Structures are given as structure tokens and as C-alpha cells.
Amino acid sequence: MTCPICSKPADPAYRPFCSRRCADVDLGRWLNGSYPVPSTDPDDVEEALDEAIREAERRDRPH
């Protein structure tokens, strides 16, 4: 098995990753939303749209 982040051989201590670093990179990707799970649920779509609008409004406000 190879590490899904860097393709080096996996280390049993960090499986499926090769190191703590690659495990942390993967966790960071999960936490920042790089691995979205698609949904066709209308409530999910509306919630995502509302959040995108709120985020755009926050960015437009001066600090």
C-alpha cells in the first residue's frame, strides 16, 4: 500500500500514510473542506448557498 498523499510506502504506525506529516496534511484537507461529499438533498443545497452568501458578505465588509 502506498501513501495517498505522497505515494511513498505506507508505515504501519501511520497507515495508510507514510508519516505523521502526511497524516496531518490529510487531516488539514478534511478540516478545510477539500474533501466535500456531494449531496442532492435540497436542504443541503440551500444551506450551502446561505453559507456562501454569508461568507461573501463577510469578505465585503471593511475590517
N, CA, C and O of each residue as an XYZ file, in Angstrom:
252
protein
N       0.839     -1.170      0.000
C       0.000      0.000      0.000
C       0.891      1.241      0.000
O       1.926      1.279      0.666
N       0.473      2.247     -0.753
C       1.234      3.492     -0.787
C       0.440      4.615     -0.127
O      -0.788      4.572     -0.053
N       1.160      5.602      0.344
C       0.571      6.771      0.994
C      -0.291      7.532     -0.017
O       0.169      7.811     -1.124
N      -1.539      7.873      0.345
C      -2.393      8.600     -0.589
C      -1.963     10.055     -0.798
O      -2.441     10.716     -1.720
N      -1.071     10.551      0.046
C      -0.619     11.937     -0.085
C       0.616     12.044     -0.970
O       0.658     12.871     -1.880
N       1.636     11.201     -0.705
C       2.904     11.349     -1.439
C       3.331     10.098     -2.210
O       4.350     10.121     -2.900
N       2.580      9.027     -2.104
C       2.821      7.769     -2.829
C       4.031      6.970     -2.347
O       4.443      6.025     -3.020
N       4.607      7.324     -1.201
C       5.674      6.513     -0.620
C       5.037      5.289      0.039
O       3.830      5.290      0.281
N       5.816      4.245      0.337
C       5.255      3.078      1.032
C       4.678      3.474      2.388
O       5.271      4.273      3.113
N       3.532      2.919      2.722
C       2.878      3.227      3.995
C       3.658      2.654      5.167
O       4.255      1.582      5.068
N       3.647      3.380      6.272
C       4.273      2.941      7.513
C       3.160      2.372      8.391
O       2.146      3.042      8.586
N       3.313      1.161      8.925
C       2.254      0.580      9.756
C       1.828      1.479     10.920
O       0.673      1.429     11.343
N       2.729      2.285     11.434
C       2.392      3.172     12.551
C       1.443      4.290     12.133
O       0.724      4.835     12.970
N       1.432      4.636     10.849
C       0.605      5.743     10.359
C      -0.343      5.322      9.249
O      -0.910      6.172      8.563
N      -0.517      4.049      9.069
C      -1.306      3.505      7.980
C      -2.624      4.226      7.821
O      -3.312      4.421      8.823
N      -3.011      4.624      6.664
C      -2.482      4.310      5.343
C      -1.391      5.282      4.888
O      -0.973      5.239      3.731
N      -0.927      6.154      5.783
C       0.062      7.161      5.410
C       1.478      6.660      5.672
O       1.685      5.629      6.313
N       2.452      7.421      5.159
C       3.852      7.033      5.347
C       4.462      7.711      6.569
O       5.496      7.271      7.072
N       3.826      8.780      7.047
C       4.401      9.542      8.148
C       3.325     10.367      8.844
O       2.200     10.494      8.359
N       3.693     10.913      9.975
C       2.798     11.805     10.712
C       2.492     13.046      9.867
O       1.368     13.548      9.878
N       3.492     13.533      9.138
C       3.306     14.710      8.298
C       2.186     14.496      7.284
O       1.298     15.338      7.146
N       2.231     13.368      6.576
C       1.202     13.100      5.562
C      -0.169     12.903      6.218
O      -1.188     13.303      5.656
N      -0.194     12.293      7.393
C      -1.464     12.144      8.114
C      -2.019     13.523      8.467
O      -3.222     13.754      8.354
N      -1.150     14.436      8.893
C      -1.587     15.792      9.236
C      -2.031     16.575      8.005
O      -2.980     17.356      8.080
N      -1.359     16.377      6.877
C      -1.776     17.026      5.622
C      -3.191     16.577      5.275
O      -4.034     17.398      4.913
N      -3.452     15.286      5.385
C      -4.781     14.759      5.082
C      -5.826     15.332      6.033
O      -6.911     15.717      5.598
N      -5.513     15.394      7.327
C      -6.443     15.965      8.298
C      -6.738     17.417      7.955
O      -7.889     17.852      8.005
N      -5.702     18.164      7.608
C      -5.903     19.555      7.220
C      -6.831     19.694      6.025
O      -7.653     20.608      5.969
N      -6.696     18.801      5.087
C      -7.583     18.834      3.912
C      -9.028     18.572      4.308
O      -9.941     19.212      3.787
N      -9.239     17.639      5.223
C     -10.597     17.380      5.708
C     -11.155     18.606      6.418
O     -12.302     18.996      6.197
N     -10.338     19.206      7.269
C     -10.813     20.328      8.068
C     -11.097     21.577      7.245
O     -11.971     22.362      7.614
N     -10.387     21.782      6.144
C     -10.658     22.978      5.337
C     -11.662     22.721      4.214
O     -11.933     23.613      3.410
N     -12.216     21.506      4.153
C     -13.269     21.221      3.179
C     -12.796     20.777      1.820
O     -13.550     20.871      0.852
N     -11.576     20.296      1.711
C     -11.072     19.844      0.415
C     -11.661     18.507     -0.034
O     -11.505     18.111     -1.189
N     -12.331     17.823      0.876
C     -12.949     16.539      0.539
C     -14.464     16.642      0.701
O     -15.025     15.985      1.578
N     -15.135     17.440     -0.108
C     -16.578     17.576      0.048
C     -17.312     16.293     -0.355
O     -16.867     15.547     -1.227
N     -18.417     16.069      0.290
C     -19.271     14.926     -0.027
C     -20.482     15.476     -0.770
O     -21.265     16.231     -0.193
N     -20.651     15.110     -2.049
C     -21.765     15.665     -2.819
C     -23.120     15.228     -2.263
O     -23.271     14.126     -1.735
N     -24.085     16.107     -2.395
C     -25.435     15.815     -1.923
C     -26.441     16.401     -2.904
O     -26.209     17.449     -3.506
N     -27.549     15.712     -3.050
C     -28.636     16.233     -3.877
C     -29.831     16.623     -3.015
O     -30.895     16.954     -3.537
N     -29.657     16.583     -1.692
C     -30.710     16.957     -0.761
C     -30.950     18.467     -0.877
O     -30.018     19.247     -0.679
N     -32.166     18.892     -1.189
C     -32.439     20.329     -1.360
C     -32.074     21.155     -0.122
O     -31.631     22.295     -0.261
N     -32.251     20.611      1.074
C     -31.898     21.345      2.293
C     -30.397     21.606      2.344
O     -29.967     22.685      2.752
N     -29.603     20.629      1.933
C     -28.149     20.805      1.915
C     -27.748     21.886      0.922
O     -26.851     22.685      1.192
N     -28.407     21.908     -0.214
C     -28.088     22.895     -1.248
C     -28.420     24.298     -0.739
O     -27.630     25.227     -0.907
N     -29.584     24.446     -0.120
C     -29.969     25.758      0.411
C     -29.027     26.200      1.524
O     -28.650     27.370      1.591
N     -28.650     25.280      2.389
C     -27.729     25.606      3.484
C     -26.370     26.041      2.936
O     -25.783     27.005      3.428
N     -25.875     25.345      1.935
C     -24.593     25.697      1.328
C     -24.672     27.069      0.659
O     -23.736     27.861      0.765
N     -25.761     27.352     -0.017
C     -25.934     28.649     -0.661
C     -25.993     29.758      0.376
O     -25.363     30.802      0.202
N     -26.743     29.547      1.455
C     -26.818     30.542      2.524
C     -25.439     30.810      3.122
O     -25.085     31.964      3.366
N     -24.667     29.768      3.357
C     -23.323     29.930      3.911
C     -22.420     30.680      2.938
O     -21.629     31.521      3.364
N     -22.521     30.397      1.653
C     -21.719     31.096      0.653
C     -22.074     32.582      0.625
O     -21.190     33.427      0.488
N     -23.343     32.901      0.752
C     -23.774     34.303      0.780
C     -23.233     35.000      2.020
O     -22.736     36.123      1.935
N     -23.328     34.333      3.189
C     -22.802     34.916      4.427
C     -21.294     35.156      4.321
O     -20.798     36.194      4.758
N     -20.574     34.207      3.749
C     -19.125     34.341      3.588
C     -18.793     35.503      2.648
O     -17.856     36.258      2.909
N     -19.543     35.651      1.570
C     -19.307     36.750      0.634
C     -19.581     38.091      1.316
O     -18.859     39.061      1.084
N     -20.599     38.150      2.140
C     -20.905     39.387      2.858
C     -19.800     39.724      3.860
O     -19.456     40.894      4.029
N     -19.245     38.717      4.523
C     -18.154     38.955      5.474
C     -16.923     39.491      4.752
O     -16.227     40.359      5.280
N     -16.652     38.994      3.576
C     -15.484     39.437      2.813
C     -15.642     40.862      2.308
O     -14.656     41.585      2.164
N     -16.880     41.270      2.037
C     -17.130     42.616      1.508
C     -17.081     43.687      2.572
O     -16.939     44.865      2.243
N     -17.195     43.316      3.855
C     -17.183     44.307      4.928
C     -15.748     44.768      5.190
O     -14.816     43.964      5.199
N     -15.589     46.084      5.403
C     -14.242     46.563      5.776
C     -13.894     46.096      7.179
O     -14.777     45.883      8.010
N     -12.614     45.941      7.433
C     -12.174     45.450      8.748
C     -12.260     46.522      9.760
O     -11.932     46.298     10.925
